[in-house]
Amino acid sequence: MEALSRMSDMFPDAAGELHSDSPFQLLIAVILSAQATDVSVNKATPALFAAYPTVEALAEAPIEDIIEKIKTIGLYRNKAKNIKACAQMLLDNFSGQVPETREELIQLPGVGRKTANVVLGDAFGVPAIAVDTHVERVTKRLRICKLNASVTEVEATLMRKVPKELWVKTHHTLILFGRYHCTARAPKCTICPLLDLCQDGKDRLKAAQK
């Protein structure tokens, strides 16, 4: 796909920007990143992981202390409950190990399909495409997906159009392109190397000239 090829040229080393040292830490970081920036999560997790480096430690942590350590992140009270409950479920149901299937991951508190797909791809190398707000926006602007497509439909379309071995890389490429170039409020259309492929960008520039 030409659009993805050009994005890959812009972000040749596309990878996740959440900091973690284990599948467990990645899982917790991704749960915390819902409706929050990776930057804000990366600022909060060092203290959290230093205090509670293991599944057992987080499961036993006082909820108020977890809240104190992540209160700079949006929705921190609910997320604190989720990550504590998640750690407890890992102990109770999965011998303290992060499961390696989507079906098991989505059983965990705070984990939906998007979070599960990120963990599968980044922690275990399992081919998966996680559709976040950036992926959805970019694919619709470029008409890779239909404008009225649901998140599940966007994921299915990308899985159909992109070779399986490139799913994880594509997911990160789309996120970085959306996060730093094709932004929600002020996309950089005037300097975009994909402008000739993007009707949305052409229409946006035309409207700006009126």
N, C-alpha and C positions, 0 to 999 in steps of 0.2 A: 504494500500500500504506500503510494507516494507520500502522502501526508505524514505517515509515521516514520518513513525513511528520513524526511527532512527534520522532523523533531528529534530523531536519534542523532542526527548530525549536530544539532544544537546542544543536546545533553547526552553525549556519548557514554558517560559513566553513570547513567541514571540508576539510583538506588534509594532505598528508604532513608529518611533523615531522622528517624527516632533512634535514640541511643539505648543500647541494651547489650548485655553480656551473655544472655541465655534465652532459650525459648520462653521461659517463665517471665523474665523481665520484659521481653518484647510483647508478650500477651498483655501484661499489665499496662505497658506504655500505650499500646494501641487502644485499649479500653479507655484510657484517660484522654486520648486524642480526639474522641468523638466531640464534634462541635467546639474544638479548641485547636490552636495551632501546635505544630510539632515543636516550635521554639519554646512555647510556654510549658509543654510537657517535659522537654529536655532540661528546663531550668528547675523543675520540681522533683524529677525522679532521682537525682543523685542522693539527696537526703533521705528520700523514701527507701531506696534500695540499700543505703548504708545502714539504716536502722533495722530494716526487715529484708535481709538478703535472700531468704529462703521461703518456700511455700509455707512451711510450718510457722515461721516467724510472722508472716503477714496474716495468716489465719488467726493467730493468737493476739495480734496487735489490738490495743484499745482503739475503738473507732474514732474517738475524739483526737487521738494522736495522728491517725491517718489523715483526718480532716485538716489538722493543723499543717501537715506537710504538703498537702496538695491544694490548699485553699486559694492559690493564685490561678488555678485552672477553672474554667467554666464548669458549672454543674457539679462542683466538688463534693457536696454532701452525698448526692446520689451515687457518684462514682466511688466515693470511699466505701459505701455499703457494698457496692458491686464487687470491688476488687477484694475486699475481705471475704465476702461470700464465695467469690470465685476461687480463692485460695483454699477455702474450706472444702469446696466441692472437689477440687483437684485431689485433696487428701482422701476424702471419703469415697470417691468414685473411680479415681484414676491413679491410685498409689503415689500421689504427689507429682505425677508427670503430666506435662502438657500433651493432650491427645493429638494424634496426627491425622485425624479425619475431620471433615467439615461437620458431619453428622454429630460427632461427639463434641466438637468445639462449641457449636451453637447451643448446646445444653448448658453451658457455663453462664452465670450471671454477667450481664453487660456485653455479651458476645452475640452479634448478629452475623449475617452472611458476609458483610464487608470485612469486619474484624477477623473472622475465621479465615477468609481468603488471604488477608495480609499475613497472618501467622503461618498459614500453609506455605505460601510462597517464600517468605523471608526467613522463616525459622527452619523449614524442612525441605525447601526446594521443590515443593509440589506445585505443578503448573496451576495457576489460578489468576484470575483478574478481579481485583477489588474495585468496585465502582463507587468513588466518592464524588463530592460536588465538583471537583476539578475534571475528573474523567467524564462525568455526565455533560458538563458544560462544553468542553472541548469537542467531544464527539458529535454533539448536536450542532454546534456552530459550523463544524466542517461537513455536516450532513453525512457523517459516517453512520450515524444512527438517526432514526426518525425523530422529529422534534417532540412528538407526543409519546415517545418510548418510555416505559417504566425502567427503573434501575435494573430489574431482572432482565428486561429486554435488551438494554444496553450491554449488559454482561454477555448475554447470549450472542448478540451480534458480533461483538469483538472476538469471542471465542470461535465464531464461525469464520471470521475474516483474517485472523492472525494465526500463524503457525503455533502449535501448542508449546513448542520449546521457547517461544518468545513472549508468552503470556505475562510472566512476572516482569520482565524488562519493559514490555509495553505499558503495563500498569504504572510503573514508576516514571516512564518517559512522559506519559499523558499528565500525570500529577505535576511534574516539574514544569512542563510547558504551560499548564493552567495556573500554577502557583506564581510563576515568575514572568510569564509573557502574555498569555491569553487570559488575563485576569478578569474577574467578574465585572468590575466597574469601569476600568480604563484599560482595555486591551490594547496592546502595542501594534495596532493594525498598520500604521504607516511604515514600520520597519520590519514587518512580519515576512519571513521567507515563504510563508504558505498563503500569502494574500491571493495569488492567482487561483488557488484551489478553494478559497473561502468566500462564498456568496454573502455570508453574514458580514464579513469584514468589508467587502466591496460596498454593500448597502450602508454600512455604518459610516464609511468615509464619504459616500455620496451625500448622505443626509447632513453630514457635518459641513459640507461645502455650500449648502443652500442658505 
